């Protein structure tokens, strides 16, 4: 998370030893460790929730695309059926009619 090397950690330890003192340093180090652990867990939970939300959003998008595709297929099928019916009616023979002029 923070790119802290050995020399930086050593400087922090020396400053903490001077400021806090050798008696309270172990207790403070323990509290800082717990705080860092909680922060890491919280960050991971947030990261996991965001990732889950993004996956849900992606699935919803794909589902919507599939619904649009299915609706389009249904419309094409209906149009195709209607065109077939029109073609059948066009191929039927027209009944003969009597000529009224004769």
Phi and psi restraints in degrees (range 20) as a CNS / XPLOR table:
assign (resid 1 and name C) (resid 2 and name N)
       (resid 2 and name CA) (resid 2 and name C) 1.0 -104.3 20.0 2
assign (resid 2 and name N) (resid 2 and name CA)
       (resid 2 and name C) (resid 3 and name N) 1.0 130.1 20.0 2
assign (resid 2 and name C) (resid 3 and name N)
       (resid 3 and name CA) (resid 3 and name C) 1.0 -84.7 20.0 2
assign (resid 3 and name N) (resid 3 and name CA)
       (resid 3 and name C) (resid 4 and name N) 1.0 86.2 20.0 2
assign (resid 3 and name C) (resid 4 and name N)
       (resid 4 and name CA) (resid 4 and name C) 1.0 -110.5 20.0 2
assign (resid 4 and name N) (resid 4 and name CA)
       (resid 4 and name C) (resid 5 and name N) 1.0 123.1 20.0 2
assign (resid 4 and name C) (resid 5 and name N)
       (resid 5 and name CA) (resid 5 and name C) 1.0 -88.5 20.0 2
assign (resid 5 and name N) (resid 5 and name CA)
       (resid 5 and name C) (resid 6 and name N) 1.0 -177.6 20.0 2
assign (resid 5 and name C) (resid 6 and name N)
       (resid 6 and name CA) (resid 6 and name C) 1.0 -64.5 20.0 2
assign (resid 6 and name N) (resid 6 and name CA)
       (resid 6 and name C) (resid 7 and name N) 1.0 -42.1 20.0 2
assign (resid 6 and name C) (resid 7 and name N)
       (resid 7 and name CA) (resid 7 and name C) 1.0 -65.3 20.0 2
assign (resid 7 and name N) (resid 7 and name CA)
       (resid 7 and name C) (resid 8 and name N) 1.0 -38.7 20.0 2
assign (resid 7 and name C) (resid 8 and name N)
       (resid 8 and name CA) (resid 8 and name C) 1.0 -65.4 20.0 2
assign (resid 8 and name N) (resid 8 and name CA)
       (resid 8 and name C) (resid 9 and name N) 1.0 -43.6 20.0 2
assign (resid 8 and name C) (resid 9 and name N)
       (resid 9 and name CA) (resid 9 and name C) 1.0 -62.1 20.0 2
assign (resid 9 and name N) (resid 9 and name CA)
       (resid 9 and name C) (resid 10 and name N) 1.0 -40.7 20.0 2
assign (resid 9 and name C) (resid 10 and name N)
       (resid 10 and name CA) (resid 10 and name C) 1.0 -63.1 20.0 2
assign (resid 10 and name N) (resid 10 and name CA)
       (resid 10 and name C) (resid 11 and name N) 1.0 -41.5 20.0 2
assign (resid 10 and name C) (resid 11 and name N)
       (resid 11 and name CA) (resid 11 and name C) 1.0 -64.5 20.0 2
assign (resid 11 and name N) (resid 11 and name CA)
       (resid 11 and name C) (resid 12 and name N) 1.0 -41.9 20.0 2
assign (resid 11 and name C) (resid 12 and name N)
       (resid 12 and name CA) (resid 12 and name C) 1.0 -62.8 20.0 2
assign (resid 12 and name N) (resid 12 and name CA)
       (resid 12 and name C) (resid 13 and name N) 1.0 -42.4 20.0 2
assign (resid 12 and name C) (resid 13 and name N)
       (resid 13 and name CA) (resid 13 and name C) 1.0 -62.7 20.0 2
assign (resid 13 and name N) (resid 13 and name CA)
       (resid 13 and name C) (resid 14 and name N) 1.0 -43.9 20.0 2
assign (resid 13 and name C) (resid 14 and name N)
       (resid 14 and name CA) (resid 14 and name C) 1.0 -64.6 20.0 2
assign (resid 14 and name N) (resid 14 and name CA)
       (resid 14 and name C) (resid 15 and name N) 1.0 -44.6 20.0 2
assign (resid 14 and name C) (resid 15 and name N)
       (resid 15 and name CA) (resid 15 and name C) 1.0 -64.3 20.0 2
assign (resid 15 and name N) (resid 15 and name CA)
       (resid 15 and name C) (resid 16 and name N) 1.0 -43.0 20.0 2
assign (resid 15 and name C) (resid 16 and name N)
       (resid 16 and name CA) (resid 16 and name C) 1.0 -62.9 20.0 2
assign (resid 16 and name N) (resid 16 and name CA)
       (resid 16 and name C) (resid 17 and name N) 1.0 -39.3 20.0 2
assign (resid 16 and name C) (resid 17 and name N)
       (resid 17 and name CA) (resid 17 and name C) 1.0 -62.9 20.0 2
assign (resid 17 and name N) (resid 17 and name CA)
       (resid 17 and name C) (resid 18 and name N) 1.0 -40.2 20.0 2
assign (resid 17 and name C) (resid 18 and name N)
       (resid 18 and name CA) (resid 18 and name C) 1.0 -71.1 20.0 2
assign (resid 18 and name N) (resid 18 and name CA)
       (resid 18 and name C) (resid 19 and name N) 1.0 -45.6 20.0 2
assign (resid 18 and name C) (resid 19 and name N)
       (resid 19 and name CA) (resid 19 and name C) 1.0 -74.5 20.0 2
assign (resid 19 and name N) (resid 19 and name CA)
       (resid 19 and name C) (resid 20 and name N) 1.0 -48.5 20.0 2
assign (resid 19 and name C) (resid 20 and name N)
       (resid 20 and name CA) (resid 20 and name C) 1.0 -84.6 20.0 2
assign (resid 20 and name N) (resid 20 and name CA)
       (resid 20 and name C) (resid 21 and name N) 1.0 -38.7 20.0 2
assign (resid 20 and name C) (resid 21 and name N)
       (resid 21 and name CA) (resid 21 and name C) 1.0 101.3 20.0 2
assign (resid 21 and name N) (resid 21 and name CA)
       (resid 21 and name C) (resid 22 and name N) 1.0 156.1 20.0 2
assign (resid 21 and name C) (resid 22 and name N)
       (resid 22 and name CA) (resid 22 and name C) 1.0 -70.4 20.0 2
assign (resid 22 and name N) (resid 22 and name CA)
       (resid 22 and name C) (resid 23 and name N) 1.0 -23.4 20.0 2
assign (resid 22 and name C) (resid 23 and name N)
       (resid 23 and name CA) (resid 23 and name C) 1.0 -74.4 20.0 2
assign (resid 23 and name N) (resid 23 and name CA)
       (resid 23 and name C) (resid 24 and name N) 1.0 -41.8 20.0 2
assign (resid 23 and name C) (resid 24 and name N)
       (resid 24 and name CA) (resid 24 and name C) 1.0 -93.4 20.0 2
assign (resid 24 and name N) (resid 24 and name CA)
       (resid 24 and name C) (resid 25 and name N) 1.0 -9.4 20.0 2
assign (resid 24 and name C) (resid 25 and name N)
       (resid 25 and name CA) (resid 25 and name C) 1.0 -58.9 20.0 2
assign (resid 25 and name N) (resid 25 and name CA)
       (resid 25 and name C) (resid 26 and name N) 1.0 -44.8 20.0 2
assign (resid 25 and name C) (resid 26 and name N)
       (resid 26 and name CA) (resid 26 and name C) 1.0 -61.5 20.0 2
assign (resid 26 and name N) (resid 26 and name CA)
       (resid 26 and name C) (resid 27 and name N) 1.0 -41.0 20.0 2
assign (resid 26 and name C) (resid 27 and name N)
       (resid 27 and name CA) (resid 27 and name C) 1.0 -66.4 20.0 2
assign (resid 27 and name N) (resid 27 and name CA)
       (resid 27 and name C) (resid 28 and name N) 1.0 -42.3 20.0 2
assign (resid 27 and name C) (resid 28 and name N)
       (resid 28 and name CA) (resid 28 and name C) 1.0 -66.4 20.0 2
assign (resid 28 and name N) (resid 28 and name CA)
       (resid 28 and name C) (resid 29 and name N) 1.0 -40.5 20.0 2
assign (resid 28 and name C) (resid 29 and name N)
       (resid 29 and name CA) (resid 29 and name C) 1.0 -62.3 20.0 2
assign (resid 29 and name N) (resid 29 and name CA)
       (resid 29 and name C) (resid 30 and name N) 1.0 -38.6 20.0 2
assign (resid 29 and name C) (resid 30 and name N)
       (resid 30 and name CA) (resid 30 and name C) 1.0 -65.0 20.0 2
assign (resid 30 and name N) (resid 30 and name CA)
       (resid 30 and name C) (resid 31 and name N) 1.0 -43.3 20.0 2
assign (resid 30 and name C) (resid 31 and name N)
       (resid 31 and name CA) (resid 31 and name C) 1.0 -64.8 20.0 2
assign (resid 31 and name N) (resid 31 and name CA)
       (resid 31 and name C) (resid 32 and name N) 1.0 -41.7 20.0 2
assign (resid 31 and name C) (resid 32 and name N)
       (resid 32 and name CA) (resid 32 and name C) 1.0 -63.7 20.0 2
assign (resid 32 and name N) (resid 32 and name CA)
       (resid 32 and name C) (resid 33 and name N) 1.0 -40.9 20.0 2
assign (resid 32 and name C) (resid 33 and name N)
       (resid 33 and name CA) (resid 33 and name C) 1.0 -61.8 20.0 2
assign (resid 33 and name N) (resid 33 and name CA)
       (resid 33 and name C) (resid 34 and name N) 1.0 -43.4 20.0 2
assign (resid 33 and name C) (resid 34 and name N)
       (resid 34 and name CA) (resid 34 and name C) 1.0 -63.5 20.0 2
assign (resid 34 and name N) (resid 34 and name CA)
       (resid 34 and name C) (resid 35 and name N) 1.0 -41.7 20.0 2
assign (resid 34 and name C) (resid 35 and name N)
       (resid 35 and name CA) (resid 35 and name C) 1.0 -62.6 20.0 2
assign (resid 35 and name N) (resid 35 and name CA)
       (resid 35 and name C) (resid 36 and name N) 1.0 -43.7 20.0 2
assign (resid 35 and name C) (resid 36 and name N)
       (resid 36 and name CA) (resid 36 and name C) 1.0 -64.7 20.0 2
assign (resid 36 and name N) (resid 36 and name CA)
       (resid 36 and name C) (resid 37 and name N) 1.0 -39.1 20.0 2
assign (resid 36 and name C) (resid 37 and name N)
       (resid 37 and name CA) (resid 37 and name C) 1.0 -62.1 20.0 2
assign (resid 37 and name N) (resid 37 and name CA)
       (resid 37 and name C) (resid 38 and name N) 1.0 -44.9 20.0 2
assign (resid 37 and name C) (resid 38 and name N)
       (resid 38 and name CA) (resid 38 and name C) 1.0 -63.3 20.0 2
assign (resid 38 and name N) (resid 38 and name CA)
       (resid 38 and name C) (resid 39 and name N) 1.0 -41.2 20.0 2
assign (resid 38 and name C) (resid 39 and name N)
       (resid 39 and name CA) (resid 39 and name C) 1.0 -62.6 20.0 2
assign (resid 39 and name N) (resid 39 and name CA)
       (resid 39 and name C) (resid 40 and name N) 1.0 -42.4 20.0 2
assign (resid 39 and name C) (resid 40 and name N)
       (resid 40 and name CA) (resid 40 and name C) 1.0 -63.8 20.0 2
assign (resid 40 and name N) (resid 40 and name CA)
       (resid 40 and name C) (resid 41 and name N) 1.0 -44.3 20.0 2
assign (resid 40 and name C) (resid 41 and name N)
       (resid 41 and name CA) (resid 41 and name C) 1.0 -63.5 20.0 2
assign (resid 41 and name N) (resid 41 and name CA)
       (resid 41 and name C) (resid 42 and name N) 1.0 -42.3 20.0 2
assign (resid 41 and name C) (resid 42 and name N)
       (resid 42 and name CA) (resid 42 and name C) 1.0 -62.3 20.0 2
assign (resid 42 and name N) (resid 42 and name CA)
       (resid 42 and name C) (resid 43 and name N) 1.0 -43.7 20.0 2
assign (resid 42 and name C) (resid 43 and name N)
       (resid 43 and name CA) (resid 43 and name C) 1.0 -61.6 20.0 2
assign (resid 43 and name N) (resid 43 and name CA)
       (resid 43 and name C) (resid 44 and name N) 1.0 -42.5 20.0 2
assign (resid 43 and name C) (resid 44 and name N)
       (resid 44 and name CA) (resid 44 and name C) 1.0 -65.3 20.0 2
assign (resid 44 and name N) (resid 44 and name CA)
       (resid 44 and name C) (resid 45 and name N) 1.0 -40.1 20.0 2
assign (resid 44 and name C) (resid 45 and name N)
       (resid 45 and name CA) (resid 45 and name C) 1.0 -62.6 20.0 2
assign (resid 45 and name N) (resid 45 and name CA)
       (resid 45 and name C) (resid 46 and name N) 1.0 -44.2 20.0 2
assign (resid 45 and name C) (resid 46 and name N)
       (resid 46 and name CA) (resid 46 and name C) 1.0 -63.3 20.0 2
assign (resid 46 and name N) (resid 46 and name CA)
       (resid 46 and name C) (resid 47 and name N) 1.0 -43.2 20.0 2
assign (resid 46 and name C) (resid 47 and name N)
       (resid 47 and name CA) (resid 47 and name C) 1.0 -60.4 20.0 2
assign (resid 47 and name N) (resid 47 and name CA)
       (resid 47 and name C) (resid 48 and name N) 1.0 -43.7 20.0 2
assign (resid 47 and name C) (resid 48 and name N)
       (resid 48 and name CA) (resid 48 and name C) 1.0 -65.0 20.0 2
assign (resid 48 and name N) (resid 48 and name CA)
       (resid 48 and name C) (resid 49 and name N) 1.0 -41.5 20.0 2
assign (resid 48 and name C) (resid 49 and name N)
       (resid 49 and name CA) (resid 49 and name C) 1.0 -65.3 20.0 2
assign (resid 49 and name N) (resid 49 and name CA)
       (resid 49 and name C) (resid 50 and name N) 1.0 -42.7 20.0 2
assign (resid 49 and name C) (resid 50 and name N)
       (resid 50 and name CA) (resid 50 and name C) 1.0 -63.6 20.0 2
assign (resid 50 and name N) (resid 50 and name CA)
       (resid 50 and name C) (resid 51 and name N) 1.0 -42.9 20.0 2
assign (resid 50 and name C) (resid 51 and name N)
       (resid 51 and name CA) (resid 51 and name C) 1.0 -63.7 20.0 2
assign (resid 51 and name N) (resid 51 and name CA)
       (resid 51 and name C) (resid 52 and name N) 1.0 -41.3 20.0 2
assign (resid 51 and name C) (resid 52 and name N)
       (resid 52 and name CA) (resid 52 and name C) 1.0 -63.4 20.0 2
assign (resid 52 and name N) (resid 52 and name CA)
       (resid 52 and name C) (resid 53 and name N) 1.0 -42.0 20.0 2
assign (resid 52 and name C) (resid 53 and name N)
       (resid 53 and name CA) (resid 53 and name C) 1.0 -63.7 20.0 2
assign (resid 53 and name N) (resid 53 and name CA)
       (resid 53 and name C) (resid 54 and name N) 1.0 -41.2 20.0 2
assign (resid 53 and name C) (resid 54 and name N)
       (resid 54 and name CA) (resid 54 and name C) 1.0 -64.9 20.0 2
assign (resid 54 and name N) (resid 54 and name CA)
       (resid 54 and name C) (resid 55 and name N) 1.0 -40.1 20.0 2
assign (resid 54 and name C) (resid 55 and name N)
       (resid 55 and name CA) (resid 55 and name C) 1.0 -65.2 20.0 2
assign (resid 55 and name N) (resid 55 and name CA)
       (resid 55 and name C) (resid 56 and name N) 1.0 -40.9 20.0 2
assign (resid 55 and name C) (resid 56 and name N)
       (resid 56 and name CA) (resid 56 and name C) 1.0 -63.0 20.0 2
assign (resid 56 and name N) (resid 56 and name CA)
       (resid 56 and name C) (resid 57 and name N) 1.0 -43.0 20.0 2
assign (resid 56 and name C) (resid 57 and name N)
       (resid 57 and name CA) (resid 57 and name C) 1.0 -62.7 20.0 2
assign (resid 57 and name N) (resid 57 and name CA)
       (resid 57 and name C) (resid 58 and name N) 1.0 -41.2 20.0 2
assign (resid 57 and name C) (resid 58 and name N)
       (resid 58 and name CA) (resid 58 and name C) 1.0 -64.7 20.0 2
assign (resid 58 and name N) (resid 58 and name CA)
       (resid 58 and name C) (resid 59 and name N) 1.0 -41.7 20.0 2
assign (resid 58 and name C) (resid 59 and name N)
       (resid 59 and name CA) (resid 59 and name C) 1.0 -64.7 20.0 2
assign (resid 59 and name N) (resid 59 and name CA)
       (resid 59 and name C) (resid 60 and name N) 1.0 -40.9 20.0 2
assign (resid 59 and name C) (resid 60 and name N)
       (resid 60 and name CA) (resid 60 and name C) 1.0 -62.9 20.0 2
assign (resid 60 and name N) (resid 60 and name CA)
       (resid 60 and name C) (resid 61 and name N) 1.0 -39.0 20.0 2
assign (resid 60 and name C) (resid 61 and name N)
       (resid 61 and name CA) (resid 61 and name C) 1.0 -64.3 20.0 2
assign (resid 61 and name N) (resid 61 and name CA)
       (resid 61 and name C) (resid 62 and name N) 1.0 -45.0 20.0 2
assign (resid 61 and name C) (resid 62 and name N)
       (resid 62 and name CA) (resid 62 and name C) 1.0 -64.3 20.0 2
assign (resid 62 and name N) (resid 62 and name CA)
       (resid 62 and name C) (resid 63 and name N) 1.0 -39.4 20.0 2
assign (resid 62 and name C) (resid 63 and name N)
       (resid 63 and name CA) (resid 63 and name C) 1.0 -62.7 20.0 2
assign (resid 63 and name N) (resid 63 and name CA)
       (resid 63 and name C) (resid 64 and name N) 1.0 -43.0 20.0 2
assign (resid 63 and name C) (resid 64 and name N)
       (resid 64 and name CA) (resid 64 and name C) 1.0 -62.6 20.0 2
assign (resid 64 and name N) (resid 64 and name CA)
       (resid 64 and name C) (resid 65 and name N) 1.0 -41.8 20.0 2
assign (resid 64 and name C) (resid 65 and name N)
       (resid 65 and name CA) (resid 65 and name C) 1.0 -62.9 20.0 2
assign (resid 65 and name N) (resid 65 and name CA)
       (resid 65 and name C) (resid 66 and name N) 1.0 -40.7 20.0 2
assign (resid 65 and name C) (resid 66 and name N)
       (resid 66 and name CA) (resid 66 and name C) 1.0 -65.5 20.0 2
assign (resid 66 and name N) (resid 66 and name CA)
       (resid 66 and name C) (resid 67 and name N) 1.0 -38.4 20.0 2
assign (resid 66 and name C) (resid 67 and name N)
       (resid 67 and name CA) (resid 67 and name C) 1.0 -64.5 20.0 2
assign (resid 67 and name N) (resid 67 and name CA)
       (resid 67 and name C) (resid 68 and name N) 1.0 -41.7 20.0 2
assign (resid 67 and name C) (resid 68 and name N)
       (resid 68 and name CA) (resid 68 and name C) 1.0 -63.7 20.0 2
assign (resid 68 and name N) (resid 68 and name CA)
       (resid 68 and name C) (resid 69 and name N) 1.0 -42.3 20.0 2
assign (resid 68 and name C) (resid 69 and name N)
       (resid 69 and name CA) (resid 69 and name C) 1.0 -62.5 20.0 2
assign (resid 69 and name N) (resid 69 and name CA)
       (resid 69 and name C) (resid 70 and name N) 1.0 -43.7 20.0 2
assign (resid 69 and name C) (resid 70 and name N)
       (resid 70 and name CA) (resid 70 and name C) 1.0 -65.1 20.0 2
assign (resid 70 and name N) (resid 70 and name CA)
       (resid 70 and name C) (resid 71 and name N) 1.0 -41.9 20.0 2
assign (resid 70 and name C) (resid 71 and name N)
       (resid 71 and name CA) (resid 71 and name C) 1.0 -60.7 20.0 2
assign (resid 71 and name N) (resid 71 and name CA)
       (resid 71 and name C) (resid 72 and name N) 1.0 -41.1 20.0 2
assign (resid 71 and name C) (resid 72 and name N)
       (resid 72 and name CA) (resid 72 and name C) 1.0 -64.8 20.0 2
assign (resid 72 and name N) (resid 72 and name CA)
       (resid 72 and name C) (resid 73 and name N) 1.0 -41.9 20.0 2
assign (resid 72 and name C) (resid 73 and name N)
       (resid 73 and name CA) (resid 73 and name C) 1.0 -62.4 20.0 2
assign (resid 73 and name N) (resid 73 and name CA)
       (resid 73 and name C) (resid 74 and name N) 1.0 -40.4 20.0 2
assign (resid 73 and name C) (resid 74 and name N)
       (resid 74 and name CA) (resid 74 and name C) 1.0 -62.9 20.0 2
assign (resid 74 and name N) (resid 74 and name CA)
       (resid 74 and name C) (resid 75 and name N) 1.0 -43.6 20.0 2
assign (resid 74 and name C) (resid 75 and name N)
       (resid 75 and name CA) (resid 75 and name C) 1.0 -64.7 20.0 2
assign (resid 75 and name N) (resid 75 and name CA)
       (resid 75 and name C) (resid 76 and name N) 1.0 -43.6 20.0 2
assign (resid 75 and name C) (resid 76 and name N)
       (resid 76 and name CA) (resid 76 and name C) 1.0 -62.2 20.0 2
assign (resid 76 and name N) (resid 76 and name CA)
       (resid 76 and name C) (resid 77 and name N) 1.0 -40.3 20.0 2
assign (resid 76 and name C) (resid 77 and name N)
       (resid 77 and name CA) (resid 77 and name C) 1.0 -64.2 20.0 2
assign (resid 77 and name N) (resid 77 and name CA)
       (resid 77 and name C) (resid 78 and name N) 1.0 -43.2 20.0 2
assign (resid 77 and name C) (resid 78 and name N)
       (resid 78 and name CA) (resid 78 and name C) 1.0 -63.3 20.0 2
assign (resid 78 and name N) (resid 78 and name CA)
       (resid 78 and name C) (resid 79 and name N) 1.0 -43.3 20.0 2
assign (resid 78 and name C) (resid 79 and name N)
       (resid 79 and name CA) (resid 79 and name C) 1.0 -64.4 20.0 2
assign (resid 79 and name N) (resid 79 and name CA)
       (resid 79 and name C) (resid 80 and name N) 1.0 -41.7 20.0 2
assign (resid 79 and name C) (resid 80 and name N)
       (resid 80 and name CA) (resid 80 and name C) 1.0 -61.8 20.0 2
assign (resid 80 and name N) (resid 80 and name CA)
       (resid 80 and name C) (resid 81 and name N) 1.0 -44.9 20.0 2
assign (resid 80 and name C) (resid 81 and name N)
       (resid 81 and name CA) (resid 81 and name C) 1.0 -61.9 20.0 2
assign (resid 81 and name N) (resid 81 and name CA)
       (resid 81 and name C) (resid 82 and name N) 1.0 -42.0 20.0 2
assign (resid 81 and name C) (resid 82 and name N)
       (resid 82 and name CA) (resid 82 and name C) 1.0 -65.1 20.0 2
assign (resid 82 and name N) (resid 82 and name CA)
       (resid 82 and name C) (resid 83 and name N) 1.0 -40.9 20.0 2
assign (resid 82 and name C) (resid 83 and name N)
       (resid 83 and name CA) (resid 83 and name C) 1.0 -65.4 20.0 2
assign (resid 83 and name N) (resid 83 and name CA)
       (resid 83 and name C) (resid 84 and name N) 1.0 -37.8 20.0 2
assign (resid 83 and name C) (resid 84 and name N)
       (resid 84 and name CA) (resid 84 and name C) 1.0 -63.5 20.0 2
assign (resid 84 and name N) (resid 84 and name CA)
       (resid 84 and name C) (resid 85 and name N) 1.0 -41.7 20.0 2
assign (resid 84 and name C) (resid 85 and name N)
       (resid 85 and name CA) (resid 85 and name C) 1.0 -63.4 20.0 2
assign (resid 85 and name N) (resid 85 and name CA)
       (resid 85 and name C) (resid 86 and name N) 1.0 -41.4 20.0 2
assign (resid 85 and name C) (resid 86 and name N)
       (resid 86 and name CA) (resid 86 and name C) 1.0 -64.6 20.0 2
assign (resid 86 and name N) (resid 86 and name CA)
       (resid 86 and name C) (resid 87 and name N) 1.0 -41.0 20.0 2
assign (resid 86 and name C) (resid 87 and name N)
       (resid 87 and name CA) (resid 87 and name C) 1.0 -64.2 20.0 2
assign (resid 87 and name N) (resid 87 and name CA)
       (resid 87 and name C) (resid 88 and name N) 1.0 -39.5 20.0 2
assign (resid 87 and name C) (resid 88 and name N)
       (resid 88 and name CA) (resid 88 and name C) 1.0 -63.6 20.0 2
assign (resid 88 and name N) (resid 88 and name CA)
       (resid 88 and name C) (resid 89 and name N) 1.0 -43.1 20.0 2
assign (resid 88 and name C) (resid 89 and name N)
       (resid 89 and name CA) (resid 89 and name C) 1.0 -66.0 20.0 2
assign (resid 89 and name N) (resid 89 and name CA)
       (resid 89 and name C) (resid 90 and name N) 1.0 -34.9 20.0 2
assign (resid 89 and name C) (resid 90 and name N)
       (resid 90 and name CA) (resid 90 and name C) 1.0 -71.0 20.0 2
assign (resid 90 and name N) (resid 90 and name CA)
       (resid 90 and name C) (resid 91 and name N) 1.0 -26.4 20.0 2
assign (resid 90 and name C) (resid 91 and name N)
       (resid 91 and name CA) (resid 91 and name C) 1.0 -84.7 20.0 2
assign (resid 91 and name N) (resid 91 and name CA)
       (resid 91 and name C) (resid 92 and name N) 1.0 -15.4 20.0 2
assign (resid 91 and name C) (resid 92 and name N)
       (resid 92 and name CA) (resid 92 and name C) 1.0 -69.1 20.0 2
assign (resid 92 and name N) (resid 92 and name CA)
       (resid 92 and name C) (resid 93 and name N) 1.0 147.0 20.0 2
assign (resid 92 and name C) (resid 93 and name N)
       (resid 93 and name CA) (resid 93 and name C) 1.0 -74.3 20.0 2
assign (resid 93 and name N) (resid 93 and name CA)
       (resid 93 and name C) (resid 94 and name N) 1.0 143.0 20.0 2
assign (resid 93 and name C) (resid 94 and name N)
       (resid 94 and name CA) (resid 94 and name C) 1.0 -83.9 20.0 2
assign (resid 94 and name N) (resid 94 and name CA)
       (resid 94 and name C) (resid 95 and name N) 1.0 129.5 20.0 2
assign (resid 94 and name C) (resid 95 and name N)
       (resid 95 and name CA) (resid 95 and name C) 1.0 -63.6 20.0 2
assign (resid 95 and name N) (resid 95 and name CA)
       (resid 95 and name C) (resid 96 and name N) 1.0 145.8 20.0 2
assign (resid 95 and name C) (resid 96 and name N)
       (resid 96 and name CA) (resid 96 and name C) 1.0 -71.1 20.0 2
assign (resid 96 and name N) (resid 96 and name CA)
       (resid 96 and name C) (resid 97 and name N) 1.0 143.8 20.0 2
assign (resid 96 and name C) (resid 97 and name N)
       (resid 97 and name CA) (resid 97 and name C) 1.0 -118.4 20.0 2
assign (resid 97 and name N) (resid 97 and name CA)
       (resid 97 and name C) (resid 98 and name N) 1.0 153.9 20.0 2
assign (resid 97 and name C) (resid 98 and name N)
       (resid 98 and name CA) (resid 98 and name C) 1.0 -79.3 20.0 2
assign (resid 98 and name N) (resid 98 and name CA)
       (resid 98 and name C) (resid 99 and name N) 1.0 142.6 20.0 2
assign (resid 98 and name C) (resid 99 and name N)
       (resid 99 and name CA) (resid 99 and name C) 1.0 -81.6 20.0 2
assign (resid 99 and name N) (resid 99 and name CA)
       (resid 99 and name C) (resid 100 and name N) 1.0 120.9 20.0 2
assign (resid 99 and name C) (resid 100 and name N)
       (resid 100 and name CA) (resid 100 and name C) 1.0 -76.5 20.0 2
assign (resid 100 and name N) (resid 100 and name CA)
       (resid 100 and name C) (resid 101 and name N) 1.0 -17.4 20.0 2
assign (resid 100 and name C) (resid 101 and name N)
       (resid 101 and name CA) (resid 101 and name C) 1.0 -80.3 20.0 2
assign (resid 101 and name N) (resid 101 and name CA)
       (resid 101 and name C) (resid 102 and name N) 1.0 -16.4 20.0 2
